[in-house]
Amino acid sequence: MPDPVAWVMIEKGWRVLDANGEDAGKIDEVTGDENADIFDGLTIKQGTPSRDKYVPSEHVAAIYEGEVRLSLTHAQIEELQDFDEPPPQERISAEKSSWWQRLAWWTTKPDR
């Protein structure tokens, strides 16, 4: 068996296996903060008829090169919350905005 790798190595398209070693889909997205080394979870694509599923990090049993193993059975994966893409956020381009739009954006930024 290959050596485990860190969560930051996970790439889109890697295989996802359930607790029984059966195919559960492919990695679509990984969420976390690399700077703080916090792994939140991942989104898996299960095929055209199924919805994408969000898998919290506590259900990731092992990570190997090209493969992520979950601690969930196929039935448990199906019960997970469907992943819905967040709506796009409005961005104001500095070149195309007035000074008051830039001021409003700057004063309402969440990290301020």
Summary of the structure (lengths in Angstrom):
residues: 112
radius of gyration: 18.4
end to end distance: 47.4
largest distance: 59.2
contacts: 258
relative contact order: 0.19
helix: 22%
strand: 33%
